[in-house]
Amino acid sequence: MSKKELEKQLGFQTLSVHLGNAPDSETGAIQHPITMANSYLLPYDPTDVNWSSSSGHLYTRNGGVNQKYLEEKIAALEGGEDCVVLASGVAALSGLFFALLKSGDHVIFSSVTYIAVYRLLNELFNTKFNIETTIVDTSDLDAVRAAIQPNTRLIHTESPGNPTLGITDIAALAEIAHQNDILLSVDNTFASPYNQRPIELGADFSIESLTKYINGHGDAMGGSITGKTKYLDIIRAQSQVNLGATISPFNAWLIMRGSVTLPLRMKQHNRNGLAIAEWLEQQPAVSFVAYPGLKSSKGYDIAQKQMTNGFGGVLSFGLKADHDTYNRFVSKLKLITSAVSLGHDESLIVFIGENDERQYLYPDEFHHGFFRLSIGIEDTEDLINDLKNAFAETGLQ
């Protein structure tokens, strides 16, 4: 039985523990060590060496040992053919766009995406490289069809989307893309491969900010692109070797360590996320709650279909309050920390005000400011009590 055949028979938790991990041949240590070298021994005659090759071990910018171990694991968890791991989630996104797009191409991207995608596609690639872009609500499949042009090369979406938690039907979008000979990339960071696997739903690429759920401890940065080798080899050559967006050996090792407990952590993130979303929805001072696991959510039916293990730990909600009251509410929290990012073991909250540059793309309820809350793995009741106390101390009843 081949290694790939064995992987298909193993469960997600087993893959999380074992893929990319093996005893060290030199010391016998049962885990791969951190290999901090930036250069590797050359062959007897190096004159035929391809100095820009990312295969084998040559120079860490071309690809490090710990990076390759992590790539093996992420590919298996995503259910994909191959994976490239880069220095951050933004490095993965920009690396994908840079390697696959050329001047004159057209890209459709979701109206709700990470801010770096908005800037990369709506500003930088558009003005610097003459790549035409169209912003579309990708949950509206008719709008996607209407936006397709003869030169459309890529459709990029997030599901759930950041920060509105909007849901796109990935399988339906993949069908539209492939009917028109277009590639589809999906940022899967809010879901993680535990809850959702875009490749299995038909996407060409699944992108993760490894910094978030897969690392899970708020102490390392990385990003991954999973897809077919024929595309990833282009990304390795151009975005890794020539642009230098390589992950450090230490960060690759830290993320490998964190990924082992991904399924265990996601179960608690999922439980906490749903429980707190349902609790917030009942609070008189809350103006709205956006979470794909709520039956009131516009994308609930599609989320049920494609997010097979749960809905993640990120939600957004608004208050029936003015700007200063939002800030006072955060100041009363004792367990939940005011900080950006998500997918950490601890809960994080960020107030996004009325002047966010992409407010015009959000649903109406988001236009007066809102919180993005990343629920950690604390005890559910402790988090609810922290929120309850903040409501009381702010005078929101």
PEWOPE-V439392 format. One line per field, one symbol per residue. psi: psi as a letter, one per 20 degrees, with the letter a starting at -180 (. if undefined). Layout:
psi: ???
This chain:
psi: prghhghiiqrggghhghpipqqphgijpjqprpnjqjqqpqrgojhjpoijqjqaogphhiprghghghhggggghikrhrqppahrhhhgghgggghhqrpirpppqqiorqhhgghghhfghghhjlppqppqoiinhhhgghiprhjphqpprqoqqojikqppngghhhggghhjlqqpqpojghgqighpnhgiiiqhppppoihdhhgijkjqqrqqppbqhhghhggggghfghikkqqqhghggghgghhhjghgghggggggggghghghhiphiphqpopiiphiphjgggghginhiajajprqqrqmrrghhghhghiiphhppoqrrrjrhqpqqpooaijpijhiiqqhiiikqrqppopbkrpghggghggghhgghiko.
